[in-house]
Amino acid sequence: MANNPTPSTMRIWKFASAQGGLEKHLKLHTSQPLPKPKPNQHLVQVLAVGLNPVDYKPAEAPLIGRLVVVKPITPGFDFSGRIITPADGSSLEPGQLIFGQASTNPLAGGALAEHIAAPTETVCLIPPGLSPLIAGGAPVAAITAYGSLIPHIRAGSRVFLNGGSGGVGTYGIQIAKAAGAHVTVSCSARNADLCRSLGADDVLDYTTRPLLDQLRDAAAKAGRPFDHVVDNVFNDPALYYQAHTYTTPSAKFIEVASGPSLAFIRFAIGTQIWPGFLGGGRRKLVIFISENKRETLELLASWIVEGKIKPVTDQVFAMEDAVGAFERLKTGRAVGKVIIDVAGKGQ
């Protein structure tokens, strides 16, 4: 397949505005020229793209989206693909399968196209046994779950994950269990069995009664507060401000679902200026920023192949239905990853 002739044009999705929702402005451009890689970039045929909230949140933010994100732009960070032309000096070869992130720019992915110029530092080889379709949806979610947990927990830690059934949550459950932690998650009743099947020890149904009350009860029942919290949702600031009522004094509250919205900016500022004795937070807040390291990606890929962690796919969309993929992602009900099969291989 590496010897197939490279086309001179490609299809690529772009949007020139995100007002009212990025998906309302996405347009598929055909017969576009292929990108011209820099010396430190591979020319890659894209096979699959995994969608993440970061693919639309910055673009839709009132200030950042209008003033910082340069448009027209192509969304998508996570991808898998086949190398057409390796970067200068690279040990990789034409035809090899890779996956990773399509850009080092935190505001612009650019993966949702049939061909991209991928930075050498953000990709690695797909190991045998891992399909390109699954690999395309793994990087951001798996690395985020790993980075928000592994540096902060150890065997025996009691961990709470707010949002256990999404892309980051499904990886997070399994990574925390691999580290020997006791894992409690929140999700709706319809996803409880899935979370338990991935290793969750306790599941809290947030639709039945306030989650904060359930967390306090869970800590009291166990006779021990939680040691670590990862918030994959950001739906209730009280979970942070009242974290001292259900966590240990040394616990960290990792905010993963942060975005440049006005609501989150107000929350972040408030946590810094509002003292604990006046109702402010009494636990360390960490606003998590994912860092794509090749060695971490390689480790997580090996865990997938070995069966230590199992990727969960919500739905696979065709390249032509990228709008539908974004609509599904933005419902907040996707269970696992939303993936776009760019090459139509179904691998």
C-alpha positions as CSV (number, residue, x, y, z in Angstrom):
1,M,0.0,0.0,0.0
2,A,3.0,2.2,0.5
3,N,3.6,2.2,-3.2
4,N,0.1,3.5,-4.1
5,P,0.5,6.8,-6.1
6,T,0.0,9.9,-3.9
7,P,-2.9,12.1,-5.2
8,S,-2.3,15.7,-6.0
9,T,-5.4,16.9,-4.2
10,M,-7.4,16.0,-1.1
11,R,-10.5,16.6,0.9
12,I,-10.3,18.7,4.1
13,W,-12.8,20.1,6.6
14,K,-12.6,23.8,7.5
15,F,-14.6,26.4,9.4
16,A,-14.4,30.2,9.2
17,S,-16.6,30.9,12.2
18,A,-17.7,29.1,15.4
19,Q,-20.4,31.4,16.4
20,G,-23.4,29.4,17.6
21,G,-21.4,26.2,17.3
22,L,-18.5,25.0,15.2
23,E,-20.5,22.3,13.6
24,K,-22.8,24.8,12.0
25,H,-20.0,26.3,10.0
26,L,-17.9,23.2,9.0
27,K,-17.5,22.8,5.3
28,L,-15.9,20.0,3.3
29,H,-13.5,21.4,0.7
30,T,-12.6,19.1,-2.1
31,S,-9.7,19.3,-4.6
32,Q,-7.4,21.1,-2.1
33,P,-3.7,20.9,-2.5
34,L,-1.7,18.6,-0.3
35,P,0.2,20.2,2.6
36,K,3.9,20.9,2.1
37,P,5.8,19.5,5.1
38,K,8.6,21.3,6.9
39,P,11.9,19.4,7.4
40,N,10.7,18.2,10.8
41,Q,7.3,17.0,9.6
42,H,6.1,13.8,8.0
43,L,3.7,13.9,5.1
44,V,0.9,11.5,6.2
45,Q,-2.2,10.0,4.7
46,V,-4.8,10.3,7.5
47,L,-6.7,7.1,8.3
48,A,-8.8,8.1,11.3
49,V,-9.4,11.1,13.6
50,G,-10.6,11.0,17.2
51,L,-12.6,14.0,18.4
52,N,-12.2,15.7,21.8
53,P,-13.8,18.7,23.5
54,V,-10.5,20.7,22.8
55,D,-11.4,20.5,19.1
56,Y,-14.3,22.9,19.6
57,K,-14.1,24.6,23.0
58,P,-11.3,27.1,22.3
59,A,-12.8,28.0,18.9
60,E,-16.2,28.6,20.5
61,A,-14.9,30.7,23.4
62,P,-16.1,34.3,23.1
63,L,-12.7,36.0,23.3
64,I,-10.1,33.3,22.4
65,G,-12.2,32.0,19.6
66,R,-12.6,35.3,17.9
67,L,-9.2,37.0,18.7
68,V,-6.7,34.2,18.9
69,V,-7.8,31.2,16.8
70,V,-6.9,32.1,13.2
71,K,-9.5,31.1,10.7
72,P,-10.3,29.4,8.4
73,I,-9.1,26.4,10.4
74,T,-9.3,22.6,10.3
75,P,-10.3,20.9,13.6
76,G,-8.9,17.6,15.0
77,F,-5.8,16.8,17.1
78,D,-5.9,13.0,17.4
79,F,-5.1,11.0,14.3
80,S,-3.7,7.8,12.9
81,G,-2.2,7.6,9.5
82,R,0.3,6.1,7.0
83,I,3.6,7.9,6.3
84,I,4.0,9.0,2.7
85,T,7.2,11.0,3.0
86,P,9.2,10.9,6.3
87,A,10.7,14.0,7.9
88,D,14.3,14.8,7.1
89,G,16.6,12.5,9.1
90,S,13.7,10.4,10.5
91,S,14.2,6.7,11.0
92,L,10.6,6.1,10.0
93,E,9.8,4.8,6.5
94,P,7.1,5.3,3.9
95,G,4.1,3.1,4.5
96,Q,4.6,2.8,8.3
97,L,1.5,3.4,10.4
98,I,1.7,6.1,13.1
99,F,-0.6,7.9,15.5
100,G,-0.5,10.9,17.8
101,Q,-1.4,14.6,17.6
102,A,-1.5,16.5,14.4
103,S,-0.2,19.8,15.8
104,T,1.8,21.3,18.6
105,N,-0.5,24.4,18.5
106,P,-2.9,24.0,21.5
107,L,-5.6,26.0,19.6
108,A,-5.4,24.4,16.2
109,G,-5.4,20.7,15.4
110,G,-5.7,20.4,11.7
111,A,-6.1,16.6,11.5
112,L,-9.5,16.4,9.8
113,A,-8.1,16.1,6.3
114,E,-7.1,13.3,4.0
115,H,-3.4,14.3,4.3
116,I,-1.5,16.3,6.9
117,A,2.0,17.4,7.8
118,A,2.6,15.9,11.2
119,P,5.3,17.0,13.6
120,T,7.9,14.3,14.4
121,E,7.8,15.0,18.1
122,T,4.1,14.3,18.6
123,V,3.7,10.9,16.8
124,C,4.9,7.3,17.2
125,L,4.5,4.0,15.5
126,I,1.3,2.0,15.9
127,P,2.3,-1.3,17.4
128,P,1.2,-4.6,15.9
129,G,-2.2,-5.5,17.3
130,L,-3.6,-2.0,17.6
131,S,-5.9,-1.0,14.8
132,P,-5.5,2.4,13.2
133,L,-9.1,3.2,13.9
134,I,-8.7,2.7,17.6
135,A,-5.3,4.3,17.6
136,G,-6.8,7.4,16.0
137,G,-9.0,8.0,19.0
138,A,-6.5,7.3,21.8
139,P,-3.9,10.1,22.2
140,V,-5.6,13.1,23.9
141,A,-7.9,11.1,26.1
142,A,-5.4,8.4,27.1
143,I,-2.6,10.9,27.8
144,T,-5.0,13.2,29.7
145,A,-6.2,10.3,31.9
146,Y,-2.6,9.2,32.5
147,G,-1.2,12.6,33.4
148,S,-4.1,13.5,35.7
149,L,-3.7,10.4,37.7
150,I,-0.3,8.6,37.7
151,P,1.9,11.4,39.1
152,H,-0.6,11.9,42.0
153,I,-1.7,8.5,43.1
154,R,-0.3,5.2,44.4
155,A,-1.5,1.7,45.3
156,G,-4.3,2.1,47.8
157,S,-5.3,5.6,46.9
158,R,-9.0,6.4,46.9
159,V,-9.8,8.2,43.7
160,F,-12.9,9.9,42.5
161,L,-13.5,10.5,38.8
162,N,-16.3,12.9,37.9
163,G,-17.5,11.6,34.6
164,G,-16.5,8.0,34.2
165,S,-18.1,7.1,30.8
166,G,-16.6,9.6,28.5
167,G,-13.4,9.4,26.5
168,V,-11.0,10.5,29.4
169,G,-13.1,8.7,32.0
170,T,-13.1,5.3,30.4
171,Y,-9.3,5.4,30.1
172,G,-9.0,7.0,33.6
173,I,-10.9,4.1,35.4
174,Q,-8.5,1.5,33.9
175,I,-5.3,3.5,34.4
176,A,-6.2,4.2,38.0
177,K,-7.0,0.5,38.6
178,A,-3.7,-0.4,37.0
179,A,-2.0,1.8,39.5
180,G,-3.7,-0.1,42.3
181,A,-6.2,2.6,43.3
182,H,-9.8,2.3,44.6
183,V,-11.9,4.0,42.0
184,T,-15.3,5.8,42.4
185,V,-16.9,7.4,39.4
186,S,-20.0,9.4,38.6
187,C,-22.2,8.6,35.6
188,S,-25.8,8.0,34.7
189,A,-27.5,4.7,35.5
190,R,-27.4,3.6,31.8
191,N,-23.6,3.7,31.9
192,A,-23.0,2.2,35.3
193,D,-22.5,-1.4,34.1
194,L,-19.9,-0.2,31.6
195,C,-17.9,1.7,34.2
196,R,-18.0,-1.4,36.5
197,S,-16.8,-3.6,33.7
198,L,-13.8,-1.3,33.2
199,G,-12.9,-1.7,36.9
200,A,-14.8,1.0,38.8
201,D,-15.3,-0.1,42.4
202,D,-18.2,2.3,43.2
203,V,-20.5,4.1,40.8
204,L,-22.5,7.2,41.8
205,D,-25.6,8.0,39.7
206,Y,-25.6,11.8,39.5
207,T,-29.2,11.8,38.3
208,T,-30.6,10.5,41.6
209,R,-29.5,13.1,44.1
210,P,-26.8,15.8,44.5
211,L,-23.4,14.3,43.7
212,L,-21.8,16.3,46.6
213,D,-24.1,14.6,49.1
214,Q,-23.2,11.2,47.6
215,L,-19.5,11.9,47.9
216,R,-19.8,12.8,51.5
217,D,-21.8,9.7,52.2
218,A,-19.3,7.5,50.3
219,A,-16.3,8.9,52.3
220,A,-18.2,8.4,55.6
221,K,-19.3,4.8,54.6
222,A,-15.7,3.9,53.7
223,G,-14.4,5.5,56.9
224,R,-11.8,7.3,54.8
225,P,-12.0,10.4,52.5
226,F,-10.8,10.5,48.9
227,D,-7.1,11.1,48.2
228,H,-7.5,12.5,44.7
229,V,-10.2,14.0,42.5
230,V,-10.3,14.3,38.7
231,D,-13.1,16.4,37.3
232,N,-13.8,15.4,33.7
233,V,-17.1,17.3,33.5
234,F,-17.0,20.8,35.3
235,N,-20.7,20.8,35.9
236,D,-20.7,21.9,39.6
237,P,-18.1,24.3,41.1
238,A,-19.3,23.2,44.6
239,L,-17.5,19.9,44.1
240,Y,-14.2,21.9,44.4
241,Y,-15.3,24.5,46.9
242,Q,-16.6,21.7,49.2
243,A,-13.9,19.2,48.4
244,H,-12.6,19.5,52.0
245,T,-15.8,17.7,53.2
246,Y,-15.0,14.5,51.3
247,T,-11.2,14.5,50.6
248,T,-8.0,14.3,52.7
249,P,-6.1,17.5,53.5
250,S,-3.4,16.6,51.0
251,A,-5.8,15.7,48.1
252,K,-5.5,17.5,44.8
253,F,-8.5,18.5,42.7
254,I,-7.5,18.1,39.0
255,E,-9.7,20.1,36.6
256,V,-9.6,18.4,33.2
257,A,-12.8,19.7,31.7
258,S,-11.6,23.3,31.8
259,G,-12.1,25.5,28.8
260,P,-11.7,29.2,28.0
261,S,-15.4,29.9,28.7
262,L,-16.4,32.9,30.8
263,A,-17.9,30.6,33.4
264,F,-14.6,28.7,33.8
265,I,-12.5,31.9,33.8
266,R,-14.7,33.3,36.6
267,F,-14.3,30.0,38.5
268,A,-10.5,29.9,38.1
269,I,-10.1,33.5,39.2
270,G,-12.4,32.9,42.2
271,T,-10.4,30.0,43.4
272,Q,-7.3,32.2,43.5
273,I,-8.8,35.2,45.3
274,W,-11.4,33.8,47.6
275,P,-9.9,32.6,50.9
276,G,-11.0,29.3,52.3
277,F,-12.2,30.7,55.6
278,L,-14.7,32.8,53.6
279,G,-16.0,29.9,51.6
280,G,-13.2,29.5,49.1
281,G,-11.6,26.2,48.2
282,R,-9.4,24.4,50.8
283,R,-7.8,21.9,48.5
284,K,-5.1,22.4,45.8
285,L,-6.7,23.0,42.4
286,V,-4.7,21.9,39.4
287,I,-5.9,23.0,36.0
288,F,-4.6,20.2,33.8
289,I,-3.0,20.8,30.5
290,S,-2.2,17.7,28.4
291,E,1.4,17.2,27.3
292,N,1.9,14.8,24.5
293,K,5.1,12.9,25.2
294,R,6.1,10.2,22.8
295,E,7.2,7.8,25.6
296,T,3.8,8.1,27.3
297,L,2.0,7.5,24.0
298,E,4.2,4.4,23.4
299,L,3.5,3.1,26.9
300,L,-0.2,3.5,26.6
301,A,-0.2,1.9,23.2
302,S,1.6,-1.1,24.7
303,W,-1.0,-1.3,27.5
304,I,-3.8,-1.4,24.9
305,V,-2.1,-4.2,23.0
306,E,-1.4,-6.2,26.2
307,G,-5.0,-5.8,27.3
308,K,-4.3,-3.8,30.4
309,I,-6.6,-1.0,29.1
310,K,-9.4,-1.4,26.7
311,P,-10.4,1.5,24.5
312,V,-14.1,2.3,24.4
313,T,-15.6,3.6,21.1
314,D,-18.9,5.4,21.1
315,Q,-19.5,5.7,17.4
316,V,-17.5,5.8,14.1
317,F,-18.5,8.3,11.5
318,A,-17.6,8.5,7.8
319,M,-15.4,11.4,6.6
320,E,-18.4,12.9,4.9
321,D,-20.3,13.0,8.2
322,A,-17.9,15.0,10.3
323,V,-20.7,17.4,11.3
324,G,-22.7,14.5,12.7
325,A,-19.6,13.4,14.7
326,F,-19.3,16.9,16.3
327,E,-23.0,16.9,17.0
328,R,-22.7,13.6,18.8
329,L,-19.6,14.7,20.8
330,K,-21.3,17.9,21.9
331,T,-24.4,16.0,23.3
332,G,-22.2,15.1,26.3
333,R,-23.6,11.6,26.1
334,A,-20.9,9.9,24.1
335,V,-19.7,6.7,25.8
336,G,-16.0,6.5,25.1
337,K,-14.6,8.0,21.9
338,V,-16.2,9.5,18.8
339,I,-14.0,8.6,15.8
340,I,-14.1,9.7,12.2
341,D,-13.0,7.0,9.6
342,V,-11.2,9.4,7.2
343,A,-9.9,6.7,4.8
344,G,-13.0,4.6,5.0
345,K,-11.1,1.5,5.8
346,G,-13.0,0.5,8.9
347,Q,-9.9,-0.9,10.5
